[in-house]
């Protein structure tokens, strides 16, 4: 619903009215607001929505009231009216530029999300293939784990904690670190998957050596 002015000021009275406003006369400011509301609102609606036009007009009038003591219009009412129209137009253009920027940002965000989605799909397929291959390679370590656990447990049962600790520490740490540092550099991702089986295989060699060396000592 549009607001119609309830006063009928002549054009020549605008400057006098503004002088009263500059001295803090709220009644004069209300009269000024009522006179130009319909004109400025209709002009703003030509460019932006009703809600944005109201916002533009409210911001303009608030700015005029806050700067009433420093704002000095020209000596003619037509110049003051033209200033108000130009201000509304400029503020409407600012809203349009902001909305255009937001639309471009949303479009850019959507494109980035779309690209990330397709990249994620591609990476998911690749990762799935790597996972299948990696599981097959890592499963090789299961062939060696049993023997290494047996050897370490055997020396524990024979009360030789030092050899048992050496086997366990070498298998789970030393050989694994060496494999993780060397194999990926040589074989890439495949080297990562091979690290565990190679570490277990190296542990078998060490366990076999200890079992042969201590055979006469324990008589097995």
C-alpha positions as CSV (number, residue, x, y, z in Angstrom):
1,X,0.0,0.0,0.0
2,X,1.5,3.3,-1.0
3,X,1.8,6.2,1.4
4,X,0.3,9.4,0.1
5,X,1.6,12.7,1.4
6,X,-0.8,14.5,3.7
7,X,0.7,17.9,3.0
8,X,1.0,20.1,-0.1
9,X,4.3,21.9,-0.1
10,X,5.3,24.0,-3.1
11,X,8.6,23.5,-4.7
12,X,9.9,26.8,-3.4
13,X,9.2,25.7,0.2
14,X,11.6,22.7,0.1
15,X,14.7,24.7,0.9
16,X,13.1,26.4,3.8
17,X,11.8,23.0,5.0
18,X,15.4,21.7,4.9
19,X,16.7,24.6,6.9
20,X,14.3,23.5,9.6
21,X,15.4,19.9,9.3
22,X,19.1,21.0,9.7
23,X,18.2,22.5,13.0
24,X,16.7,19.2,14.2
25,X,13.0,19.8,13.5
26,X,11.6,16.2,13.4
27,X,8.2,17.4,12.3
28,X,9.7,19.2,9.3
29,X,11.7,16.0,8.5
30,X,8.4,13.9,8.6
31,X,6.8,16.4,6.2
32,X,9.8,16.2,3.9
33,X,9.7,12.3,4.1
34,X,5.9,12.2,3.3
35,X,6.3,14.6,0.4
36,X,8.9,12.6,-1.4
37,X,8.1,9.1,-0.3
38,X,5.8,8.2,-3.2
39,X,8.0,9.8,-5.9
40,X,11.2,8.1,-4.6
41,X,9.6,4.8,-3.9
42,X,8.1,4.6,-7.3
43,X,11.4,5.5,-8.9
44,X,13.2,2.8,-6.9
45,X,10.6,0.2,-7.8
46,X,11.6,0.8,-11.5
47,X,15.0,-0.8,-10.7
48,X,14.6,-3.1,-7.7
49,X,11.9,-5.1,-5.8
50,X,9.5,-3.5,-3.4
51,X,11.4,-4.6,-0.4
52,X,14.7,-3.3,-1.7
53,X,13.1,0.0,-2.8
54,X,11.8,0.5,0.8
55,X,15.2,-0.3,2.1
56,X,16.9,2.2,-0.2
57,X,14.4,4.9,0.8
58,X,14.8,4.2,4.5
59,X,18.6,4.3,4.2
60,X,18.6,7.5,2.2
61,X,16.3,9.2,4.7
62,X,18.3,8.0,7.6
63,X,21.5,9.3,6.0
64,X,19.9,12.7,5.4
65,X,18.8,12.9,9.0
66,X,22.1,11.8,10.4
67,X,23.9,14.3,8.2
68,X,21.4,17.1,8.4
69,X,23.9,19.6,10.0
70,X,26.6,19.0,7.3
71,X,24.6,18.3,4.2
72,X,24.0,21.6,2.3
73,X,21.7,21.3,-0.7
74,X,21.7,23.8,-3.6
75,X,19.7,26.9,-3.3
76,X,17.0,25.5,-5.6
77,X,14.4,22.9,-4.8
78,X,14.7,21.3,-8.2
79,X,18.4,20.5,-7.4
80,X,17.4,19.0,-4.1
81,X,14.8,16.8,-5.8
82,X,17.3,15.8,-8.4
83,X,19.8,14.9,-5.7
84,X,17.3,12.7,-4.0
85,X,16.4,10.9,-7.3
86,X,20.1,10.4,-8.2
87,X,20.8,9.1,-4.7
88,X,18.0,6.5,-5.0
89,X,19.2,5.5,-8.5
90,X,22.8,5.1,-7.2
91,X,21.7,3.0,-4.3
92,X,19.5,0.8,-6.5
93,X,22.4,0.2,-8.8
94,X,24.5,-0.8,-5.8
95,X,21.9,-3.4,-4.9
96,X,21.8,-4.7,-8.4
97,X,25.6,-5.0,-8.5
98,X,25.6,-6.8,-5.2
99,X,22.9,-9.2,-6.4
100,X,24.8,-9.8,-9.6
101,X,28.0,-10.5,-7.6
102,X,26.1,-12.9,-5.3
103,X,24.7,-14.7,-8.3
104,X,28.2,-15.0,-9.9
105,X,29.6,-16.3,-6.6
106,X,26.8,-18.9,-6.2
107,X,27.3,-20.0,-9.8
108,X,31.1,-20.2,-9.2
109,X,30.5,-22.2,-6.0
110,X,28.1,-24.6,-7.8
111,X,30.7,-25.2,-10.6
112,X,33.4,-25.8,-8.0
113,X,31.2,-28.2,-6.1
114,X,30.3,-30.0,-9.3
115,X,33.9,-30.3,-10.3
116,X,34.8,-31.5,-6.8
117,X,32.0,-34.1,-7.0
118,X,33.2,-35.5,-10.3
119,X,36.7,-35.4,-9.0
120,X,35.6,-37.3,-5.9
121,X,33.9,-39.9,-8.1
122,X,37.0,-40.4,-10.1
123,X,39.2,-40.6,-7.0
124,X,36.7,-43.0,-5.4
125,X,37.1,-45.4,-8.3
126,X,40.8,-45.1,-8.2
127,X,41.0,-45.5,-4.4
128,X,38.7,-48.5,-4.6
129,X,41.0,-50.2,-7.2
130,X,44.0,-49.3,-5.0
131,X,42.2,-50.7,-1.9
132,X,41.5,-54.0,-3.7
133,X,45.0,-54.3,-4.9
134,X,46.4,-53.3,-1.5
135,X,44.3,-55.8,0.4
136,X,45.5,-58.6,-1.9
137,X,49.2,-57.6,-1.4
138,X,48.8,-57.2,2.4
139,X,47.2,-60.6,2.7
140,X,50.5,-62.1,1.7
141,X,51.8,-61.1,5.2
142,X,49.4,-63.6,6.7
143,X,51.5,-66.4,5.4
144,X,54.5,-65.3,7.5
145,X,52.9,-63.9,10.7
146,X,52.2,-67.3,12.2
147,X,55.8,-68.5,12.0
148,X,57.1,-65.2,13.4
149,X,54.6,-65.3,16.4
150,X,55.6,-69.0,17.0
151,X,59.3,-68.2,17.0
152,X,58.9,-65.3,19.4
153,X,56.6,-67.3,21.7
154,X,59.0,-70.2,21.6
155,X,61.9,-68.2,22.9
156,X,59.6,-66.7,25.6
157,X,58.8,-70.3,26.7
158,X,62.5,-71.1,26.8
159,X,63.0,-68.2,29.1
160,X,65.0,-66.3,26.6
161,X,63.3,-62.9,26.7
162,X,66.1,-61.1,25.0
163,X,65.8,-63.1,21.7
164,X,62.0,-63.0,22.0
165,X,62.1,-59.2,22.4
166,X,64.5,-58.8,19.5
167,X,62.3,-60.8,17.2
168,X,59.2,-59.0,18.2
169,X,60.8,-55.5,18.0
170,X,62.5,-56.2,14.7
171,X,59.3,-57.5,13.1
172,X,57.0,-54.8,14.2
173,X,59.3,-51.8,14.1
174,X,62.8,-52.1,12.6
175,X,61.9,-54.0,9.4
176,X,58.6,-52.1,9.0
177,X,60.4,-48.7,9.2
178,X,63.1,-49.8,6.7
179,X,60.4,-51.2,4.3
180,X,58.3,-48.0,4.6
181,X,61.2,-45.8,3.8
182,X,62.6,-47.7,0.9
183,X,59.8,-49.5,-1.0
184,X,57.5,-46.5,-1.7
185,X,60.5,-44.6,-3.1
186,X,61.1,-47.5,-5.5
187,X,57.6,-48.8,-6.2
188,X,55.3,-46.0,-5.4
189,X,51.9,-46.9,-3.9
190,X,52.6,-50.6,-4.4
191,X,55.6,-50.2,-2.2
192,X,53.4,-49.0,0.7
193,X,51.3,-52.2,0.4
194,X,54.3,-54.4,0.2
195,X,56.0,-52.9,3.3
196,X,54.1,-55.2,5.7
197,X,54.7,-58.5,3.8
198,X,58.4,-57.6,3.3
199,X,58.8,-56.8,6.9
200,X,57.3,-60.1,7.9
201,X,59.5,-61.9,5.4
202,X,62.6,-60.3,6.8
203,X,61.4,-61.2,10.3
204,X,61.2,-64.9,9.2
205,X,64.8,-64.7,8.1
206,X,65.9,-63.3,11.5
207,X,63.8,-65.9,13.4
208,X,65.2,-68.8,11.3
209,X,68.7,-67.5,12.0
210,X,68.0,-67.4,15.8
211,X,66.4,-70.8,15.8
212,X,69.4,-72.4,14.0
213,X,71.9,-70.6,16.2
214,X,70.2,-71.7,19.5
215,X,69.4,-75.2,18.5
216,X,72.3,-76.9,20.2
217,X,71.8,-74.7,23.3
218,X,68.2,-75.8,23.9
219,X,68.4,-79.2,22.2
220,X,65.4,-79.0,19.9
